[in-house]
Amino acid sequence: MTATPLRTAVVIGCGATGTSVALALTGAGVEVALIDQDPRAAADAAALGAGTPWRPALPPADLVVVATPPSAVVDVLYTAQARGLGRVYTDTAGTKDIICADAELRGCDLKGYVPGHPSAGPDAPGRATADAGRFAGRPWVLCPYETTPAWALETVDALIALCGAARRDMTPDAHDRAVAAVSHLPYLVAAVLAAGLADADGGQLSLTGDELAALAGIAAADPVLGSDLLTHNAGPVADAIDRAVRDLGAVARVLHEGADTAPVELGLLLERGGRGAAAVTGARQALRTPGDAGHGGRV
């Protein structure tokens, strides 16, 4: 057993994220019960060693993790709290603003709910990418309410620690705008590029390099979950698309016009891209630096 406030947990939703959370917890000695609207999904996750299917006779768990698509989080949370499945609740959805507001409007118990999002990349369909180490060294964003008590945060802190992640506190709006720029837009760009090659002939595809293959891998994420995620963060994603379209439109105009200044104009954009790439690399290296993990500042 663990020497933390977290000894028992219920994970609702046995996709890649939920199963990964459950695998990390069971590996740390936490007793995990699994729930999914498809009983076969819970059985499959249990077969991987992620826990055991939930039984009505079980007492309330220390923590309930709602690992469903964003559009289902509030309904599942409300029902789980009404059934008394646990003492503290959190979720793993990749959007936060609408969920946080809807949970309050729905009448969920906000004192026992800590909105969260482990940042570990898009989910492949099913449990194909489930891994106990999936969150190790990655940010785990929390968006606590102003009234969230310390005992609830301590339990979710224990979850984050057992998963090997690093807590970051953000407001829901700041979180959604950040993930729109660094996750949702890249996913959409990868999907658009990959879609353009869906009917390409073998000769064209034989020229594919590692860069395009990596992008295609991003586009292979679960399309049902992906569309739910994007529509739940529609405003920030649309804003991010608009900014990217303006830059691409400017490039297209430069190339169409073929002016003598084209190399300079294109070079400026590519140089800015290089600076952005360096910034991303630096941020990722900082995440891996020992001792860098912590609560971070509220953004």
C-alpha positions in Angstrom: 0.0 0.0 0.0 1.1 3.6 -0.5 1.9 6.1 2.2 -0.3 8.8 0.6 -3.9 10.0 0.9 -4.6 7.7 -2.1 -5.2 4.0 -1.3 -8.2 3.3 -3.4 -9.5 4.7 -6.7 -12.2 4.4 -9.3 -11.3 5.1 -12.9 -14.3 5.8 -15.2 -13.5 5.4 -18.8 -11.1 2.7 -20.0 -9.6 4.3 -23.1 -5.9 4.9 -23.5 -5.8 7.7 -20.9 -8.0 6.1 -18.2 -6.2 2.7 -18.6 -2.8 4.5 -18.4 -3.8 6.2 -15.2 -5.1 2.9 -13.7 -2.0 1.1 -14.7 0.2 3.7 -13.0 -1.9 3.5 -9.8 -2.1 -0.3 -9.6 1.7 -0.4 -10.2 2.0 1.9 -7.1 -0.1 -0.3 -4.9 -3.4 1.5 -5.2 -6.5 -0.6 -5.4 -8.3 0.5 -8.6 -11.8 -0.3 -9.7 -12.7 0.2 -13.4 -16.0 1.4 -14.9 -16.8 1.9 -18.6 -20.1 2.1 -20.4 -18.9 -0.9 -22.4 -18.3 -3.7 -19.9 -15.9 -5.3 -22.3 -13.6 -2.2 -22.2 -13.4 -2.5 -18.4 -12.7 -6.2 -18.7 -10.0 -5.6 -21.3 -8.3 -3.0 -19.1 -8.4 -5.4 -16.2 -6.8 -8.0 -18.3 -3.9 -5.6 -18.8 -3.4 -5.3 -15.1 -5.2 -1.9 -14.7 -7.4 -3.0 -11.8 -10.7 -4.9 -11.4 -14.2 -4.2 -12.6 -16.1 -2.0 -10.2 -18.7 -3.7 -7.9 -21.6 -2.0 -6.1 -20.5 -3.4 -2.8 -17.3 -1.4 -2.8 -17.0 1.4 -0.3 -16.4 5.0 -1.5 -12.9 5.3 -3.0 -10.3 7.9 -2.0 -10.4 9.3 -5.6 -12.6 9.0 -8.7 -10.9 9.8 -12.0 -13.3 10.6 -14.9 -11.5 9.7 -18.0 -14.2 10.3 -20.6 -14.5 12.5 -23.7 -15.0 16.2 -22.7 -18.7 16.2 -23.6 -19.5 13.4 -21.1 -17.4 14.6 -18.2 -20.1 16.7 -16.3 -22.8 14.1 -16.7 -20.5 11.3 -15.5 -19.2 13.5 -12.6 -22.7 14.4 -11.5 -23.9 10.8 -11.5 -20.7 9.5 -9.8 -21.1 12.0 -7.0 -24.8 11.2 -6.6 -23.9 7.5 -6.3 -21.2 8.4 -3.7 -18.5 6.5 -5.6 -15.7 8.5 -3.9 -14.5 11.3 -1.7 -12.5 13.3 -4.2 -13.1 13.6 -8.0 -11.0 14.8 -10.9 -11.1 14.4 -14.7 -8.6 14.1 -17.5 -10.3 16.0 -20.3 -8.2 18.1 -22.7 -10.5 21.1 -22.3 -11.4 22.9 -19.1 -13.4 26.2 -19.5 -16.8 24.7 -20.5 -16.4 21.7 -18.2 -15.6 23.9 -15.1 -18.6 26.2 -15.9 -21.0 23.4 -16.6 -20.1 21.5 -13.5 -21.0 24.5 -11.4 -24.3 25.1 -13.3 -25.2 21.4 -13.1 -24.9 21.5 -9.3 -21.9 19.2 -8.9 -20.1 19.2 -5.6 -17.3 21.6 -6.4 -15.6 21.1 -3.0 -14.8 17.5 -3.9 -14.0 18.1 -7.6 -10.6 19.2 -9.0 -10.6 19.7 -12.8 -7.5 18.3 -14.3 -5.7 17.5 -17.6 -2.6 15.2 -17.9 -0.7 16.4 -21.0 0.5 13.3 -22.8 -0.5 13.6 -26.4 -3.6 12.4 -28.3 -5.3 9.1 -27.7 -5.2 6.3 -30.3 -8.4 4.3 -30.6 -9.0 1.8 -27.7 -6.2 1.0 -25.3 -3.5 0.7 -27.9 -1.2 3.3 -26.3 -2.1 2.6 -22.7 1.1 2.7 -20.6 1.8 3.1 -16.9 4.7 5.5 -17.8 2.7 7.6 -20.2 2.6 10.7 -17.9 6.1 10.5 -16.5 7.8 13.8 -16.7 4.8 15.5 -18.4 2.8 18.4 -17.1 -0.5 17.7 -15.3 -2.6 20.8 -15.3 -5.1 21.5 -12.5 -7.7 24.2 -12.6 -9.0 24.3 -9.0 -11.9 26.5 -8.0 -11.2 29.2 -5.5 -13.2 27.2 -2.9 -11.3 23.9 -3.5 -10.1 22.6 -0.1 -6.6 21.5 0.7 -7.7 17.9 1.4 -9.0 17.5 -2.2 -5.9 19.0 -3.7 -3.7 16.7 -1.6 -5.5 13.6 -2.9 -5.1 14.7 -6.6 -1.5 15.7 -5.8 -0.9 12.1 -4.8 -2.4 10.9 -8.1 0.0 13.2 -10.1 3.0 12.1 -8.0 2.2 8.4 -8.5 1.9 8.9 -12.2 5.3 10.7 -12.3 3.9 13.9 -13.7 4.5 17.6 -12.7 1.6 19.7 -11.4 0.9 23.0 -13.1 -2.0 25.3 -12.0 -3.8 27.4 -14.7 -7.1 29.1 -15.1 -9.5 27.2 -17.3 -9.4 29.9 -20.1 -5.6 30.1 -20.0 -5.4 26.3 -20.2 -7.8 26.1 -23.2 -5.9 28.8 -25.2 -2.6 27.1 -24.4 -3.7 23.6 -25.6 -5.3 25.1 -28.7 -2.0 26.5 -29.7 0.4 23.7 -28.7 -1.8 20.6 -29.2 -5.2 21.1 -30.9 -3.9 23.2 -33.9 -0.9 20.8 -34.5 -3.4 17.9 -34.5 -5.6 19.6 -37.0 -2.6 20.5 -39.3 -1.4 16.9 -39.2 -4.9 15.7 -40.1 -5.2 18.1 -43.0 -1.8 17.1 -44.4 -2.4 13.4 -43.9 -5.9 13.7 -45.5 -4.3 15.2 -48.6 -2.3 12.0 -49.0 -5.2 9.5 -48.3 -5.5 8.8 -52.0 -1.9 9.3 -53.1 -0.3 6.7 -55.2 2.5 4.5 -54.0 5.2 6.4 -56.0 4.3 9.6 -54.2 4.1 8.0 -50.8 7.5 6.3 -51.3 9.1 9.7 -50.9 7.7 10.1 -47.4 10.3 11.1 -44.9 10.5 10.8 -41.1 9.0 14.3 -40.6 5.8 13.5 -42.5 5.6 10.1 -40.9 5.7 11.7 -37.5 2.9 14.1 -38.5 0.8 11.2 -39.9 1.2 9.5 -36.5 -0.4 12.5 -34.8 -3.3 12.4 -37.3 -3.9 8.7 -36.4 -5.5 9.7 -33.0 -9.0 8.6 -32.3 -11.2 10.7 -34.7 -14.3 10.5 -32.5 -12.4 11.7 -29.4 -10.6 14.3 -31.5 -13.7 15.8 -32.9 -15.3 15.9 -29.4 -12.2 17.6 -28.1 -12.0 20.2 -30.8 -15.7 21.2 -30.7 -15.5 21.5 -26.9 -12.6 24.1 -27.4 -14.1 25.7 -30.5 -13.3 29.3 -29.8 -9.6 29.1 -28.9 -9.0 26.5 -31.7 -10.7 28.7 -34.3 -8.5 31.7 -33.1 -5.4 29.5 -33.5 -6.5 28.4 -37.0 -7.1 32.0 -38.0 -3.5 33.0 -37.0 -2.0 30.1 -38.9 -4.2 30.8 -41.9 -3.0 34.4 -42.0 0.7 33.3 -42.0 0.1 30.6 -44.7 -1.9 33.1 -46.8 0.9 35.6 -46.6 3.3 32.9 -47.8 1.0 31.9 -50.7 0.8 35.5 -51.8 4.6 35.9 -51.8 5.0 32.7 -53.8 2.3 33.6 -56.3 3.6 37.2 -56.8 7.2 35.9 -57.3 8.7 39.3 -56.3 12.4 39.9 -55.9 11.8 40.2 -52.1 10.3 36.7 -51.8 13.5 35.0 -50.5 13.8 37.7 -47.8 10.1 37.5 -46.8 10.1 33.7 -46.7 13.3 33.7 -44.8 11.9 36.0 -42.1 9.0 33.6 -41.5 11.3 30.5 -41.5 13.6 32.2 -39.1 10.7 32.9 -36.8 9.8 29.2 -37.1 13.3 28.3 -36.1 13.0 30.5 -33.0 9.8 28.8 -32.1 11.3 25.4 -32.5 14.1 26.4 -30.2 11.7 27.6 -27.6 9.7 24.3 -27.7 13.0 22.3 -27.4 14.0 24.5 -24.4 10.7 24.1 -22.7 10.8 20.3 -23.1 14.3 20.1 -21.7 13.3 22.2 -18.7 10.6 19.6 -18.0 13.2 16.9 -17.8 15.5 18.8 -15.5 15.6 17.1 -12.1 13.8 19.2 -9.4 11.9 21.2 -12.0 8.6 19.5 -11.1 6.4 21.4 -8.8 3.1 23.2 -8.5 4.1 26.0 -10.7 2.4 29.4 -10.7 -1.3 30.0 -11.3 -1.4 31.5 -14.8 
